[in-house]
Amino acid sequence: MSTILERLTKIIVEQLGVDEESVVPSASFAYDLNADSSDLAELITAIEEEFSTPKRKVQIPDEDTERITVVQDLIDYLGDFVLED
C-alpha cells in the first residue's frame, strides 16, 4: 500500500505540473510549487477524491485549507485527522 506522501506526490505532480523531485515535505505550495489559490482549490478537490472511500468521505474545510502551506502540513492533516498511514 502506498504511503500518504507517495499518494500526495502523484496528485501534486498531476495537478500542479511539477517534477516529482520537488515534492518534498518542506516544499511550500505557494513558493516552491508555484500554486495559486485556484491551483490549491483544485488540488484539495483531487486529494479529497483520492482519499475518500465508500465508507468515509474526506472533506477538508476551507479554514483547514488556509493552514496548509507546505506538503508536510497536508501529510499531518491526513494522517492525524483522516487516515492511518
VMD Tcl script that builds the backbone (N, CA, C; Angstrom):
set m [mol new atoms 255]
animate dup $m
set s [atomselect $m all]
$s set {name element resname resid chain x y z} {
  {N N MET 1 A 0.840 -1.189 0.000}
  {CA C MET 1 A 0.000 0.000 0.000}
  {C C MET 1 A 0.884 1.251 0.000}
  {N N SER 2 A 0.486 2.228 -0.745}
  {CA C SER 2 A 1.243 3.469 -0.848}
  {C C SER 2 A 1.107 4.300 0.424}
  {N N THR 3 A 2.150 5.040 0.723}
  {CA C THR 3 A 2.091 5.945 1.869}
  {C C THR 3 A 1.323 7.204 1.469}
  {N N ILE 4 A 0.968 7.985 2.474}
  {CA C ILE 4 A 0.289 9.260 2.207}
  {C C ILE 4 A 1.158 10.133 1.315}
  {N N LEU 5 A 2.459 10.212 1.602}
  {CA C LEU 5 A 3.355 11.049 0.802}
  {C C LEU 5 A 3.395 10.581 -0.652}
  {N N GLU 6 A 3.467 9.287 -0.873}
  {CA C GLU 6 A 3.505 8.775 -2.243}
  {C C GLU 6 A 2.219 9.122 -2.995}
  {N N ARG 7 A 1.102 8.956 -2.331}
  {CA C ARG 7 A -0.180 9.277 -2.964}
  {C C ARG 7 A -0.308 10.775 -3.219}
  {N N LEU 8 A 0.111 11.582 -2.248}
  {CA C LEU 8 A 0.064 13.036 -2.423}
  {C C LEU 8 A 1.000 13.495 -3.534}
  {N N THR 9 A 2.183 12.913 -3.597}
  {CA C THR 9 A 3.148 13.294 -4.619}
  {C C THR 9 A 2.554 13.087 -6.006}
  {N N LYS 10 A 1.930 11.966 -6.217}
  {CA C LYS 10 A 1.312 11.680 -7.516}
  {C C LYS 10 A 0.272 12.744 -7.873}
  {N N ILE 11 A -0.578 13.083 -6.916}
  {CA C ILE 11 A -1.629 14.079 -7.154}
  {C C ILE 11 A -1.021 15.457 -7.408}
  {N N ILE 12 A -0.049 15.847 -6.597}
  {CA C ILE 12 A 0.568 17.169 -6.731}
  {C C ILE 12 A 1.266 17.299 -8.083}
  {N N VAL 13 A 1.974 16.263 -8.503}
  {CA C VAL 13 A 2.648 16.290 -9.809}
  {C C VAL 13 A 1.621 16.462 -10.927}
  {N N GLU 14 A 0.533 15.690 -10.855}
  {CA C GLU 14 A -0.508 15.772 -11.887}
  {C C GLU 14 A -1.215 17.123 -11.883}
  {N N GLN 15 A -1.574 17.613 -10.712}
  {CA C GLN 15 A -2.361 18.836 -10.608}
  {C C GLN 15 A -1.550 20.103 -10.864}
  {N N LEU 16 A -0.322 20.137 -10.370}
  {CA C LEU 16 A 0.472 21.358 -10.456}
  {C C LEU 16 A 1.517 21.332 -11.568}
  {N N GLY 17 A 1.720 20.160 -12.174}
  {CA C GLY 17 A 2.684 20.064 -13.260}
  {C C GLY 17 A 4.118 20.286 -12.822}
  {N N VAL 18 A 4.443 19.842 -11.634}
  {CA C VAL 18 A 5.805 19.993 -11.115}
  {C C VAL 18 A 6.541 18.658 -11.194}
  {N N ASP 19 A 7.864 18.704 -11.057}
  {CA C ASP 19 A 8.662 17.485 -11.036}
  {C C ASP 19 A 8.454 16.760 -9.715}
  {N N GLU 20 A 8.466 15.438 -9.779}
  {CA C GLU 20 A 8.290 14.628 -8.583}
  {C C GLU 20 A 9.341 14.947 -7.525}
  {N N GLU 21 A 10.547 15.261 -7.948}
  {CA C GLU 21 A 11.637 15.549 -7.015}
  {C C GLU 21 A 11.396 16.814 -6.193}
  {N N SER 22 A 10.559 17.705 -6.712}
  {CA C SER 22 A 10.295 18.958 -5.991}
  {C C SER 22 A 9.221 18.803 -4.916}
  {N N VAL 23 A 8.550 17.656 -4.916}
  {CA C VAL 23 A 7.503 17.418 -3.915}
  {C C VAL 23 A 8.141 16.733 -2.708}
  {N N VAL 24 A 8.586 17.562 -1.787}
  {CA C VAL 24 A 9.202 17.094 -0.544}
  {C C VAL 24 A 8.393 17.676 0.615}
  {N N PRO 25 A 8.471 17.076 1.793}
  {CA C PRO 25 A 7.663 17.566 2.904}
  {C C PRO 25 A 7.806 19.056 3.198}
  {N N SER 26 A 8.994 19.621 2.988}
  {CA C SER 26 A 9.204 21.035 3.309}
  {C C SER 26 A 8.795 21.987 2.181}
  {N N ALA 27 A 8.349 21.460 1.044}
  {CA C ALA 27 A 8.007 22.305 -0.100}
  {C C ALA 27 A 6.761 23.146 0.186}
  {N N SER 28 A 6.899 24.443 -0.037}
  {CA C SER 28 A 5.783 25.369 0.107}
  {C C SER 28 A 4.947 25.324 -1.166}
  {N N PHE 29 A 3.631 25.226 -0.996}
  {CA C PHE 29 A 2.768 25.208 -2.169}
  {C C PHE 29 A 2.893 26.512 -2.951}
  {N N ALA 30 A 2.940 27.630 -2.256}
  {CA C ALA 30 A 2.979 28.931 -2.927}
  {C C ALA 30 A 4.350 29.228 -3.524}
  {N N TYR 31 A 5.403 29.026 -2.757}
  {CA C TYR 31 A 6.731 29.465 -3.179}
  {C C TYR 31 A 7.529 28.414 -3.946}
  {N N ASP 32 A 7.500 27.174 -3.483}
  {CA C ASP 32 A 8.305 26.132 -4.136}
  {C C ASP 32 A 7.567 25.459 -5.294}
  {N N LEU 33 A 6.245 25.331 -5.158}
  {CA C LEU 33 A 5.469 24.619 -6.172}
  {C C LEU 33 A 4.632 25.569 -7.038}
  {N N ASN 34 A 4.772 26.863 -6.777}
  {CA C ASN 34 A 4.115 27.915 -7.567}
  {C C ASN 34 A 2.608 27.721 -7.729}
  {N N ALA 35 A 1.944 27.338 -6.662}
  {CA C ALA 35 A 0.498 27.134 -6.701}
  {C C ALA 35 A -0.213 28.393 -6.207}
  {N N ASP 36 A -1.189 28.855 -6.980}
  {CA C ASP 36 A -2.012 29.983 -6.521}
  {C C ASP 36 A -3.277 29.425 -5.866}
  {N N SER 37 A -4.157 30.299 -5.427}
  {CA C SER 37 A -5.345 29.851 -4.697}
  {C C SER 37 A -6.237 28.950 -5.549}
  {N N SER 38 A -6.324 29.219 -6.829}
  {CA C SER 38 A -7.116 28.379 -7.728}
  {C C SER 38 A -6.499 26.983 -7.852}
  {N N ASP 39 A -5.168 26.935 -7.990}
  {CA C ASP 39 A -4.470 25.648 -8.043}
  {C C ASP 39 A -4.701 24.848 -6.771}
  {N N LEU 40 A -4.627 25.534 -5.631}
  {CA C LEU 40 A -4.812 24.851 -4.350}
  {C C LEU 40 A -6.219 24.306 -4.198}
  {N N ALA 41 A -7.217 25.058 -4.670}
  {CA C ALA 41 A -8.602 24.589 -4.595}
  {C C ALA 41 A -8.775 23.304 -5.404}
  {N N GLU 42 A -8.210 23.282 -6.604}
  {CA C GLU 42 A -8.286 22.087 -7.447}
  {C C GLU 42 A -7.509 20.924 -6.823}
  {N N LEU 43 A -6.376 21.237 -6.222}
  {CA C LEU 43 A -5.567 20.217 -5.570}
  {C C LEU 43 A -6.319 19.593 -4.401}
  {N N ILE 44 A -6.941 20.416 -3.584}
  {CA C ILE 44 A -7.697 19.911 -2.431}
  {C C ILE 44 A -8.841 19.015 -2.907}
  {N N THR 45 A -9.530 19.409 -3.963}
  {CA C THR 45 A -10.611 18.585 -4.508}
  {C C THR 45 A -10.085 17.226 -4.957}
  {N N ALA 46 A -8.955 17.218 -5.644}
  {CA C ALA 46 A -8.356 15.963 -6.097}
  {C C ALA 46 A -7.930 15.092 -4.921}
  {N N ILE 47 A -7.407 15.718 -3.870}
  {CA C ILE 47 A -6.985 14.975 -2.677}
  {C C ILE 47 A -8.205 14.377 -1.981}
  {N N GLU 48 A -9.269 15.148 -1.859}
  {CA C GLU 48 A -10.496 14.638 -1.240}
  {C C GLU 48 A -11.017 13.425 -2.008}
  {N N GLU 49 A -10.974 13.485 -3.329}
  {CA C GLU 49 A -11.427 12.357 -4.137}
  {C C GLU 49 A -10.519 11.141 -3.965}
  {N N GLU 50 A -9.212 11.360 -3.972}
  {CA C GLU 50 A -8.251 10.263 -3.851}
  {C C GLU 50 A -8.361 9.542 -2.511}
  {N N PHE 51 A -8.547 10.294 -1.437}
  {CA C PHE 51 A -8.517 9.695 -0.109}
  {C C PHE 51 A -9.895 9.292 0.419}
  {N N SER 52 A -10.941 9.601 -0.311}
  {CA C SER 52 A -12.281 9.182 0.102}
  {C C SER 52 A -12.487 7.710 -0.255}
  {N N THR 53 A -13.306 7.057 0.555}
  {CA C THR 53 A -13.682 5.669 0.302}
  {C C THR 53 A -15.203 5.593 0.366}
  {N N PRO 54 A -15.775 4.485 -0.058}
  {CA C PRO 54 A -17.234 4.368 0.050}
  {C C PRO 54 A -17.743 4.520 1.494}
  {N N LYS 55 A -16.919 4.169 2.451}
  {CA C LYS 55 A -17.326 4.254 3.861}
  {C C LYS 55 A -17.001 5.592 4.510}
  {N N ARG 56 A -16.050 6.337 3.929}
  {CA C ARG 56 A -15.613 7.590 4.545}
  {C C ARG 56 A -15.292 8.627 3.481}
  {N N LYS 57 A -16.054 9.718 3.493}
  {CA C LYS 57 A -15.818 10.804 2.544}
  {C C LYS 57 A -14.898 11.829 3.200}
  {N N VAL 58 A -13.790 12.112 2.541}
  {CA C VAL 58 A -12.832 13.088 3.051}
  {C C VAL 58 A -13.233 14.470 2.550}
  {N N GLN 59 A -13.366 15.406 3.483}
  {CA C GLN 59 A -13.631 16.794 3.141}
  {C C GLN 59 A -12.706 17.662 3.987}
  {N N ILE 60 A -11.969 18.528 3.325}
  {CA C ILE 60 A -11.058 19.430 4.019}
  {C C ILE 60 A -11.698 20.814 4.007}
  {N N PRO 61 A -12.169 21.280 5.170}
  {CA C PRO 61 A -12.831 22.584 5.231}
  {C C PRO 61 A -11.883 23.731 4.873}
  {N N ASP 62 A -12.468 24.822 4.384}
  {CA C ASP 62 A -11.668 25.986 3.982}
  {C C ASP 62 A -10.767 26.493 5.103}
  {N N GLU 63 A -11.267 26.503 6.336}
  {CA C GLU 63 A -10.444 27.009 7.440}
  {C C GLU 63 A -9.223 26.124 7.673}
  {N N ASP 64 A -9.332 24.824 7.389}
  {CA C ASP 64 A -8.170 23.949 7.490}
  {C C ASP 64 A -7.237 24.136 6.300}
  {N N THR 65 A -7.809 24.341 5.136}
  {CA C THR 65 A -7.017 24.553 3.928}
  {C C THR 65 A -6.103 25.764 4.084}
  {N N GLU 66 A -6.593 26.806 4.734}
  {CA C GLU 66 A -5.805 28.025 4.924}
  {C C GLU 66 A -4.542 27.779 5.753}
  {N N ARG 67 A -4.569 26.766 6.616}
  {CA C ARG 67 A -3.408 26.461 7.459}
  {C C ARG 67 A -2.416 25.509 6.791}
  {N N ILE 68 A -2.786 24.982 5.629}
  {CA C ILE 68 A -1.915 24.053 4.914}
  {C C ILE 68 A -1.050 24.854 3.950}
  {N N THR 69 A 0.216 25.035 4.312}
  {CA C THR 69 A 1.110 25.858 3.482}
  {C C THR 69 A 2.256 25.062 2.860}
  {N N VAL 70 A 2.627 23.951 3.484}
  {CA C VAL 70 A 3.686 23.093 2.944}
  {C C VAL 70 A 3.164 21.664 2.849}
  {N N VAL 71 A 3.850 20.834 2.101}
  {CA C VAL 71 A 3.421 19.450 1.888}
  {C C VAL 71 A 3.276 18.712 3.218}
  {N N GLN 72 A 4.184 18.934 4.154}
  {CA C GLN 72 A 4.121 18.245 5.445}
  {C C GLN 72 A 2.820 18.570 6.190}
  {N N ASP 73 A 2.326 19.804 6.055}
  {CA C ASP 73 A 1.056 20.161 6.691}
  {C C ASP 73 A -0.061 19.251 6.194}
  {N N LEU 74 A -0.054 18.970 4.915}
  {CA C LEU 74 A -1.077 18.110 4.324}
  {C C LEU 74 A -0.906 16.663 4.773}
  {N N ILE 75 A 0.321 16.201 4.842}
  {CA C ILE 75 A 0.598 14.847 5.334}
  {C C ILE 75 A 0.099 14.709 6.763}
  {N N ASP 76 A 0.428 15.693 7.602}
  {CA C ASP 76 A 0.000 15.664 9.002}
  {C C ASP 76 A -1.518 15.708 9.109}
  {N N TYR 77 A -2.141 16.563 8.316}
  {CA C TYR 77 A -3.603 16.689 8.351}
  {C C TYR 77 A -4.258 15.355 8.015}
  {N N LEU 78 A -3.842 14.764 6.926}
  {CA C LEU 78 A -4.441 13.497 6.516}
  {C C LEU 78 A -4.120 12.382 7.497}
  {N N GLY 79 A -2.910 12.373 8.011}
  {CA C GLY 79 A -2.507 11.338 8.965}
  {C C GLY 79 A -3.185 11.477 10.309}
  {N N ASP 80 A -3.318 12.717 10.809}
  {CA C ASP 80 A -3.878 12.944 12.138}
  {C C ASP 80 A -5.394 12.886 12.182}
  {N N PHE 81 A -6.031 13.402 11.144}
  {CA C PHE 81 A -7.476 13.568 11.216}
  {C C PHE 81 A -8.287 12.643 10.329}
  {N N VAL 82 A -7.658 12.059 9.341}
  {CA C VAL 82 A -8.426 11.298 8.370}
  {C C VAL 82 A -7.988 9.849 8.266}
  {N N LEU 83 A -6.721 9.620 8.150}
  {CA C LEU 83 A -6.231 8.299 7.790}
  {C C LEU 83 A -5.144 7.801 8.715}
  {N N GLU 84 A -4.956 6.513 8.640}
  {CA C GLU 84 A -3.784 5.922 9.239}
  {C C GLU 84 A -2.880 5.535 8.102}
  {N N ASP 85 A -1.636 5.954 8.151}
  {CA C ASP 85 A -0.706 5.690 7.069}
  {C C ASP 85 A -0.221 4.255 7.131}
}
mol reanalyze $m
mol bondsrecalc $m
mol representation Tube
mol addrep $m
